[in-house]
């Protein structure tokens, strides 16, 4: 074995090892997870911000948001948690897994009967999605008084 072939073997082994290491890192943290290449569920929530604008305290505050599964395995909504249980009321959320390519609705409302002025709250959707298991939906409103 010549010295040149020995160096070539070491260089080839090092290069192959580096390539494999970078490939594994890309597939673990890169766009492969987002695109669902590994049969993972991916949750897309639209809209992520709900702005009611100017409302009166007796207005209809029901709203729906869409939860879409863009991954390749069923998406399970494990829990929908309001940040303030006296402000946000969750009326319905998907009980069955959302199949890939489909979307379901989450219906909620705000109780603003005791609120005045600019108001902001949120709720969190927890699921089995990867790489992000949760989504935060921000809800804002400007509650007008009777004089306004």
Secondary structure, 3 states (H helix, E strand, C coil): CCHHHHHHHHHHHHHHHHHHHHHHHHHHHCHHHHCCCCCCCCEEEECCEEEEEEEECCCCCEEEEEEEECCCCCECEEEEEECCCCCEEEEECCCCCECCCCEEEEEEEECCCCCCEEEEEEEEEEECCCCCCEEEEEEEEEEECCCC
